[in-house]
Amino acid sequence: MHETALMTNILSIATENLKGYNIEKVNSVSLKVGRLANVLNDALEFAFESQTASGLFKGARLDIEIVPITACCEKCGKEFQSMDIPPLCPVCGSNEVKITGGTEVFIDSVDVDAADTE
């Protein structure tokens, strides 16, 4: 299950980026996951829950937004977005398309509570 390793990396990146801030706790982590990223959301959520049972992320919520496929039709040149696999050109109906996005996984935001600095 590569979602466990993926979540380990996501939490590591988030933790590294929070260093230097006076963070009391993390409330939520928002991810954008491309439709073609080959990620099982349920497995990703399970990995998040198991890896955030203690520490800074304890009790945090995981929000996942699925990002559509972006593509360019090689027949008519139309650039478009689609949630369908395979993506079909909405203008000419061709399945001869060049995929330009929809494979990414990235942290969109992290909502935190900062500790008092007094």
Order of alpha helices (4+ residues) and beta strands (2+ residues): alpha-beta-alpha-beta-beta-beta-beta-beta
